[in-house]
Amino acid sequence: MASSLFLLLLLFPLTTTSTPSHQTLISTPLQDYPSLTPLLEQTLTHTSDPSSLRLPISHHDSLHFTSNLTSSSLLILRLNRDTSRVSSLHSLLGLPRHTNRSFVSPIVSGLSYGSGEYFTRIGIGTPPTQSLFVLDTGSDVVWVQCVPCRQCYNQTGRIFNPRKSRSYRSVPCTAPLCHRLDLPGCDKRRQKCLYEVSYGDGSVTTGELSTETLTFSGGARIGRVVVGCGHDNEGLFVAAAGLVGLGRGPLSFPSQLAHRYGRQFSYCLVDRTSSGAPPKPSSIVFGSGSVSAGIAFTPMVRNPKLATFYYVQLIGISIGGAPVSGFAESDLRLNRQTGRGGVIVDSGTSVTRLARGVYVVVRDAFRAGTAGLKRTAGGFSLFDTCYDLSAHSEVKVPTLAMHFAGGAVVALPPENYLIPVDTQGTFCFAFAGTDSGVSIIGNIQQQGFRVVFDADRERIGFVPRGC
């Protein structure tokens, strides 16, 4: 039985070849696209490879198919969710809160705050209840809203009822699985293990720890997956039925699959606003099929204070082919003694955050390289550098590349760092500063790349045009 579920970050491939100093940005303003088919109503196609399963991924905004929100309003909501997401990560990190077989799965963008921005469809239970799950590299527990609900948020589709599943099993308090939780609890009357996951924005899910069967596209089934059955779920979640934690902890989905598929997965994320409607599908792949030949990798960095996150060593940034000076490599390095600083690759954060001192010099270098473009008087939401491109159908912009340890270079396409924010032709530099010290590579910058997480070999790779 094969499967492939994958989470995707969009970045250019890691290469050591030289990159062009400038690129052409097609300056198409935001458009209000027609409604997309909800993921729960899509028909999943079988893959030709019997040893793999491909699941689609969709962006969170595609779930607003019944709303009359404009594209600009959706972007503002996305950036507001992003602020809460970053606060959540900072809280988890103990930082101050500032303003050989494989299977594949399609992806949709996901759960708002304290979770991921992209969703996939998974069947849970026997017979399976089709549900949307957030894919989140910044957390570890897999959970779903369950009947009876003492407190549940509105989700797309039916709430899972464990009493109607033949494969549902509660985890006893004395079971080793229960003690893998950070904060295990016990219902002493029924001797059932209880879980609780809190997010930095105040969102929380609590309930009963269980094992269940998950069903993926093409009919692949994986039994005895540890799943939190959430009876009390509060906060800033929206639309999705639950969350698939893709982090590095012992109860994360990749860790649970390691005995069959290894600790390898990859994903590719498509921006629905940049490629028309409907956009090309995104997908996530688990197993050896997630790693192909010719990928340039950069080593993962471990944070001894917190095992969940995927750290990399970003050693420099270039603008227009020239290295940006004015900051030290140590400004982006993880302090192993304190667990502070460093750079995280995260699927659930939209906008890349750079440590404040690094951001300022990178932003100023970009401004210098775009001196011929008309700057707007103010910013937009998180962004402080915006341009009026209404008079242009295309413009030349300096190439922005990220340089990683091991010689890997990720050259971003222009649409990954200069993005439209309204229908009038305003474009903004899609980076932001953070005063927390920890930097985050977000999913806007990852768009179009297949991001490969190979924890078996402690490395991360980026493949351009990987969707």
Secondary structure, 3 states (H helix, E strand, C coil): CCCCCCCCCCCCCEECCCCCCEEEEECCCCCCCCCCCCHHHCCCCCCCCCCCCCEEEEEHHHHCCCCCCCHHHHHHHHHHHHHHHHHHHHHHCCCCCCCCCEEEEEEEECCCCCCCCEEEEEEECCCCEEEEEEEECCCCCCEEEECCCCECCCECCCCECHHHCCCCEECECCCCCHHHCCCCEEECCCCEEEEEEECCCCCEEEEEEEEEEEECHHHCEEEEEEEEEEEEEECCCCECCEEEECCCCCCCHHHHHHHHHCCEEEEECCCCCCCCCCCCCEEEEEEHHHCCCCCCEEEEECCCCCCCCCEECEEEEEECCEECCCCCHHHHCEECCCCEECEEECCCCCCEEEEHHHHHHHHHHHHHHCCCCCECCCCECCECCEEECCCCCEEEEECEEEEECCCCEEECCHHHCEEECCCCCEEEECEEEECCCCEEECHHHHCCCEEEEECCCCEEEEECCCC
